[in-house]
Amino acid sequence: MAYTEKFQALADAAQARVQGVAPADVAAMMARGAVALDIRDPDEHAKGHIPGSLNLSRGKLEMNVEGMLPDLDTEILCYCNAYNRGALSAATLQDMGYRNARFIAGGLNAWKAL
């Protein structure tokens, strides 16, 4: 998918300031209590997702995340299909005070490729 130049610049800036997590590390991190947060739309989530992940679409993230994940120390692993929305979401969560928000590098596509 071709993205606009401005959107891609925002996503790249978010990726540069937020730590990415290797897809191979996700299962162990979740076993230790990390939350995989699928920030794709519900119809995308329904077609396939990381087992045990929560779904909160990017468009509703800021409005609903505090009710879903009230602890600012929660380790959150945001993901989309690749990395753009995941990185943007992790950056937003950090801006909201979530100290351990990260994104899954390569997103669901990279996780599925394991």
C-alpha positions as CSV (number, residue, x, y, z in Angstrom):
1,M,0.0,0.0,0.0
2,A,1.3,3.4,-0.9
3,Y,1.1,6.0,1.9
4,T,1.2,9.7,1.7
5,E,4.5,11.3,2.3
6,K,3.3,13.1,5.4
7,F,1.8,10.0,6.9
8,Q,4.9,8.0,6.3
9,A,7.1,10.8,7.8
10,L,4.9,10.6,11.0
11,A,5.2,6.8,11.1
12,D,8.9,6.9,10.6
13,A,9.4,9.5,13.3
14,A,7.3,7.4,15.7
15,Q,9.4,4.3,14.9
16,A,12.6,6.2,15.5
17,R,11.5,7.3,19.0
18,V,9.8,4.1,20.2
19,Q,11.5,0.8,20.8
20,G,10.5,-2.0,18.6
21,V,10.2,-5.6,19.8
22,A,11.3,-8.6,17.7
23,P,8.4,-10.8,16.7
24,A,10.3,-13.8,18.1
25,D,10.2,-12.2,21.6
26,V,6.5,-11.6,21.7
27,A,5.4,-15.0,23.2
28,A,7.9,-14.9,26.0
29,M,7.0,-11.3,26.8
30,M,3.3,-12.1,26.9
31,A,4.0,-15.1,29.1
32,R,5.6,-12.6,31.5
33,G,2.5,-10.3,31.4
34,A,3.0,-8.0,28.4
35,V,-0.2,-7.2,26.5
36,A,-0.2,-7.5,22.8
37,L,-2.5,-4.7,21.5
38,D,-3.9,-5.1,18.0
39,I,-4.6,-1.5,17.0
40,R,-6.2,-2.5,13.6
41,D,-9.9,-2.2,13.0
42,P,-12.2,-4.9,14.4
43,D,-12.8,-6.5,10.9
44,E,-9.0,-6.8,10.4
45,H,-8.6,-8.4,13.9
46,A,-11.4,-10.9,13.2
47,K,-9.5,-12.1,10.1
48,G,-6.5,-13.1,12.2
49,H,-4.5,-11.8,15.2
50,I,-1.9,-12.8,17.8
51,P,-3.7,-15.2,20.2
52,G,-4.4,-13.5,23.5
53,S,-4.1,-10.0,22.1
54,L,-6.5,-7.2,22.8
55,N,-8.1,-5.2,20.0
56,L,-8.5,-1.5,20.2
57,S,-8.5,0.3,16.9
58,R,-6.2,3.2,16.3
59,G,-9.2,5.5,15.8
60,K,-10.4,4.8,19.4
61,L,-7.1,4.4,21.1
62,E,-6.8,7.7,23.0
63,M,-10.5,7.6,24.1
64,N,-10.6,4.0,25.4
65,V,-7.2,2.8,26.4
66,E,-7.3,4.0,30.0
67,G,-10.4,1.9,30.6
68,M,-8.8,-1.1,29.0
69,L,-5.3,-0.7,30.4
70,P,-5.4,1.6,33.4
71,D,-1.9,0.8,34.7
72,L,0.7,3.1,33.2
73,D,3.4,0.5,33.9
74,T,1.8,-2.2,31.7
75,E,4.1,-3.5,29.1
76,I,2.2,-2.9,25.8
77,L,3.2,-4.3,22.5
78,C,1.3,-2.4,19.8
79,Y,0.9,-4.0,16.4
80,C,-0.8,-3.6,13.0
81,N,0.0,-5.5,9.8
82,A,3.5,-4.0,9.4
83,Y,4.7,-1.2,11.7
84,N,3.2,2.2,10.8
85,R,0.0,2.2,13.0
86,G,1.8,0.1,15.6
87,A,4.6,2.6,16.0
88,L,2.2,5.6,15.9
89,S,0.1,4.0,18.6
90,A,3.1,3.2,20.8
91,A,4.3,6.8,20.5
92,T,0.8,8.0,21.4
93,L,0.7,5.8,24.4
94,Q,4.1,7.0,25.6
95,D,2.8,10.6,25.2
96,M,-0.1,9.6,27.4
97,G,2.2,8.3,30.1
98,Y,2.5,4.6,29.3
99,R,6.1,4.1,30.1
100,N,6.5,0.6,28.6
101,A,4.6,1.0,25.3
102,R,6.5,-0.5,22.3
103,F,5.6,-1.8,18.9
104,I,6.1,-5.2,17.3
105,A,8.7,-4.7,14.5
106,G,7.2,-5.8,11.3
107,G,3.8,-6.2,12.9
108,L,1.5,-9.2,12.4
109,N,3.0,-10.0,9.0
110,A,6.5,-10.5,10.7
111,W,4.9,-12.4,13.6
112,K,3.1,-14.8,11.2
113,A,6.3,-15.4,9.3
114,L,8.0,-17.1,12.3
